[in-house]
Amino acid sequence: MSGRRALLGRICAALACTALVAGCSTGSDQVEVNNGGEFRFVEGTPAGAVIPVGERASAPAFSGTLLDGGAFDSSELAGHVAVLNFWGSWCPPCRVETPMFDEVAADLADAGVQFLGIDVKETDKQFAQAFLDRFEISFPSLYDPRGEVALAFRDYPANAIPSTIVLDAEGRVAAVYTGEVAEDDLRRVLDRVLGEGVSGG
């Protein structure tokens, strides 16, 4: 069943990626996300695995407006292990995954883990807020209807929805997920990345 679920997740992510790219490349509010016609995706890390410290690249800086109207800058994540989740209220896997993220966020908040959602390709901000209210999501989300944060992460599969990027405390990309994340995988990765600060890597 887990293999079938993973396969369905990959198919959903691929279809979502196709739809997102098409949506971003047309219309008066278009955002160029294809970098000369080719996406440069970093392959997702295996379940429970992290990118070796010496091979990690720094995450790009980004900023924007939160769904609650507040301003956010990625510098606020400095010194914390961070989980960035690209989602949309229109994304079926997100309805399962986002509440799970909220549970993990609550469990690991005291350990210094910060969660940030990036709501992309949303036709109406009210849909996104209704989604958060329905599932009682407590961690913040940026409103990114034009995919500008995804553009900043163009070296990673942030155009597939859902996708998740884990940053270490130095602001480097430590793990990349395309499609729905299993809770045990996410917790295992976060435990490993948190442990780096204790063990020195």
Backbone torsions as a table, in degrees:
resi	resn	phi	psi	omega
1	MET	NA	-39.8	-179.2
2	SER	-64.2	-37.3	178.0
3	GLY	-65.0	-41.2	178.4
4	ARG	-64.9	-39.8	179.3
5	ARG	-64.3	-41.2	178.8
6	ALA	-63.6	-41.7	179.1
7	LEU	-62.6	-44.2	178.3
8	LEU	-62.2	-36.9	178.3
9	GLY	-63.5	-41.3	-180.0
10	ARG	-67.1	-39.3	178.8
11	ILE	-64.2	-45.1	179.7
12	CYS	-60.9	-42.9	-179.6
13	ALA	-63.0	-41.3	-179.7
14	ALA	-64.5	-42.8	179.0
15	LEU	-65.7	-40.9	179.3
16	ALA	-64.8	-38.9	178.6
17	CYS	-60.7	-45.0	179.9
18	THR	-60.8	-44.3	-179.5
19	ALA	-65.8	-40.0	-178.2
20	LEU	-66.8	-43.8	179.5
21	VAL	-61.0	-44.2	179.3
22	ALA	-61.5	-41.4	-179.3
23	GLY	-67.1	-32.8	-177.2
24	CYS	-80.5	-15.0	-172.2
25	SER	-102.9	7.1	-179.9
26	THR	-133.0	161.6	174.5
27	GLY	90.4	168.0	-175.8
28	SER	-71.4	-20.8	179.8
29	ASP	-100.7	26.1	-174.6
30	GLN	-63.4	148.3	173.1
31	VAL	-123.1	126.5	-179.3
32	GLU	-75.9	116.7	-177.6
33	VAL	-121.9	7.2	-173.2
34	ASN	-106.4	6.8	168.3
35	ASN	45.6	64.2	177.3
36	GLY	76.4	19.0	175.6
37	GLY	98.1	-4.2	-178.8
38	GLU	-133.5	132.1	172.9
39	PHE	-81.9	140.1	178.9
40	ARG	-111.7	79.5	-175.7
41	PHE	-86.7	138.6	168.0
42	VAL	-85.9	130.2	-178.4
43	GLU	-61.2	139.9	178.7
44	GLY	-59.0	144.6	178.8
45	THR	-73.9	149.0	178.3
46	PRO	-62.3	159.5	-178.6
47	ALA	-53.9	128.3	176.5
48	GLY	74.7	3.8	-176.3
49	ALA	-104.0	158.5	175.7
50	VAL	-126.5	158.6	174.6
51	ILE	-72.7	132.1	178.7
52	PRO	-54.5	143.0	-174.8
53	VAL	-52.8	-43.1	-177.1
54	GLY	-69.6	-12.2	-178.6
55	GLU	-106.0	2.7	-176.3
56	ARG	-81.4	143.8	175.3
57	ALA	-107.4	149.0	177.8
58	SER	-66.7	140.1	176.6
59	ALA	-71.7	148.2	177.7
60	PRO	-69.5	153.1	173.9
61	ALA	-75.1	146.4	177.5
62	PHE	-154.3	163.1	178.2
63	SER	-154.0	169.3	-180.0
64	GLY	173.3	-167.2	-178.8
65	THR	-110.5	131.1	178.5
66	LEU	-73.9	159.1	179.1
67	LEU	-59.8	-26.2	178.4
68	ASP	-85.1	2.3	176.5
69	GLY	98.9	-11.9	-179.9
70	GLY	-75.9	160.5	177.5
71	ALA	-88.2	150.3	178.3
72	PHE	-140.4	139.7	174.5
73	ASP	-130.6	140.6	-175.7
74	SER	-61.9	-17.9	176.8
75	SER	-61.8	-19.8	178.1
76	GLU	-67.8	-15.5	179.8
77	LEU	-89.0	-6.8	-175.6
78	ALA	-55.2	132.9	178.3
79	GLY	83.6	-1.4	-179.3
80	HIS	-117.0	148.3	164.9
81	VAL	-73.6	131.2	-173.6
82	ALA	-126.6	146.9	175.4
83	VAL	-119.3	116.3	178.7
84	LEU	-104.9	120.1	-178.6
85	ASN	-118.1	120.4	177.7
86	PHE	-90.3	120.5	-171.1
87	TRP	-144.3	173.2	174.3
88	GLY	-156.0	148.7	179.9
89	SER	-65.5	-19.8	-178.9
90	TRP	-84.6	-1.9	-173.0
91	CYS	-97.3	109.3	-178.2
92	PRO	-54.4	-46.0	179.9
93	PRO	-61.8	-26.9	-179.4
94	CYS	-64.6	-25.9	-179.0
95	ARG	-69.8	-22.9	175.9
96	VAL	-92.4	-43.3	-171.2
97	GLU	-73.3	-43.9	-173.0
98	THR	-62.3	-44.8	175.3
99	PRO	-59.9	-35.2	176.8
100	MET	-63.9	-42.8	177.7
101	PHE	-57.9	-39.6	-178.4
102	ASP	-63.5	-38.5	177.4
103	GLU	-64.7	-45.1	-179.7
104	VAL	-65.9	-40.0	178.9
105	ALA	-59.4	-43.1	179.5
106	ALA	-65.8	-39.9	-178.7
107	ASP	-66.5	-35.0	-171.8
108	LEU	-107.8	6.8	-179.1
109	ALA	-58.9	-42.2	-178.5
110	ASP	-70.3	-17.4	178.3
111	ALA	-85.7	-4.8	177.6
112	GLY	96.6	17.2	178.4
113	VAL	-93.3	130.8	177.4
114	GLN	-115.8	135.6	176.1
115	PHE	-106.5	140.2	175.3
116	LEU	-139.2	123.2	173.6
117	GLY	-88.0	150.6	172.1
118	ILE	-126.0	105.5	-177.0
119	ASP	-84.3	113.6	-172.6
120	VAL	-115.9	153.1	174.3
121	LYS	51.5	41.5	179.8
122	GLU	-92.7	127.6	-177.9
123	THR	-75.5	-23.5	-178.4
124	ASP	-148.9	124.9	-179.0
125	LYS	-56.4	-30.2	-178.9
126	GLN	-64.9	-31.7	177.7
127	PHE	-63.6	-43.1	179.9
128	ALA	-64.4	-44.2	-179.6
129	GLN	-65.3	-38.4	177.5
130	ALA	-62.9	-37.8	177.4
131	PHE	-61.0	-48.9	-179.1
132	LEU	-64.1	-39.9	179.3
133	ASP	-66.4	-41.8	-178.3
134	ARG	-60.1	-42.5	-176.5
135	PHE	-97.5	4.9	177.1
136	GLU	53.8	51.9	-179.6
137	ILE	-82.2	126.7	-174.4
138	SER	-99.8	-22.6	-179.1
139	PHE	-80.6	153.7	-173.4
140	PRO	-75.4	157.8	175.3
141	SER	-135.7	135.8	171.4
142	LEU	-77.3	144.4	173.3
143	TYR	-95.5	111.4	-172.4
144	ASP	-130.4	62.4	-173.3
145	PRO	-63.0	-26.3	-178.2
146	ARG	-93.6	0.7	177.7
147	GLY	72.5	29.4	-176.7
148	GLU	-70.4	-34.5	176.7
149	VAL	-71.4	-38.9	175.3
150	ALA	-58.9	-37.2	177.1
151	LEU	-62.1	-41.1	178.5
152	ALA	-61.2	-31.9	179.8
153	PHE	-97.9	34.5	-172.6
154	ARG	-64.3	-16.6	175.9
155	ASP	-79.3	-4.7	-177.1
156	TYR	-125.0	161.1	-174.6
157	PRO	-78.4	48.8	-179.5
158	ALA	-75.0	-7.4	178.3
159	ASN	-85.8	-10.3	173.9
160	ALA	-89.2	131.5	-176.5
161	ILE	-117.4	123.4	0.4
162	PRO	-82.0	156.4	168.2
163	SER	-144.2	156.0	-173.9
164	THR	-139.1	136.3	179.1
165	ILE	-124.9	127.9	177.5
166	VAL	-101.8	127.8	177.3
167	LEU	-106.7	141.7	174.9
168	ASP	-81.9	179.8	-175.3
169	ALA	-68.1	-13.1	176.8
170	GLU	-94.2	6.0	179.0
171	GLY	77.8	21.5	179.2
172	ARG	-102.5	150.1	179.9
173	VAL	-73.3	116.2	-176.1
174	ALA	-103.7	-24.1	179.2
175	ALA	-158.5	149.7	-177.7
176	VAL	-134.7	128.6	176.6
177	TYR	-119.6	134.3	171.2
178	THR	-112.2	123.2	-175.9
179	GLY	92.2	-175.1	-176.1
180	GLU	-64.9	139.5	-179.1
181	VAL	-99.5	134.9	173.9
182	ALA	-78.8	138.6	-175.6
183	GLU	-59.3	-42.2	-178.2
184	ASP	-66.4	-34.3	176.9
185	ASP	-64.3	-46.8	-178.4
186	LEU	-62.5	-44.7	-179.8
187	ARG	-63.7	-38.5	179.3
188	ARG	-63.7	-42.9	179.3
189	VAL	-65.2	-45.2	-179.2
190	LEU	-64.1	-37.8	176.1
191	ASP	-60.8	-41.4	-179.6
192	ARG	-66.7	-44.7	-177.4
193	VAL	-69.5	-39.6	174.9
194	LEU	-62.4	-37.3	179.6
195	GLY	-65.6	-23.3	178.5
196	GLU	-62.7	-36.1	179.7
197	GLY	-67.7	-26.9	179.4
198	VAL	-83.9	-40.8	-175.2
199	SER	-90.0	-10.3	-176.5
200	GLY	81.8	18.9	177.6
201	GLY	107.8	NA	NA
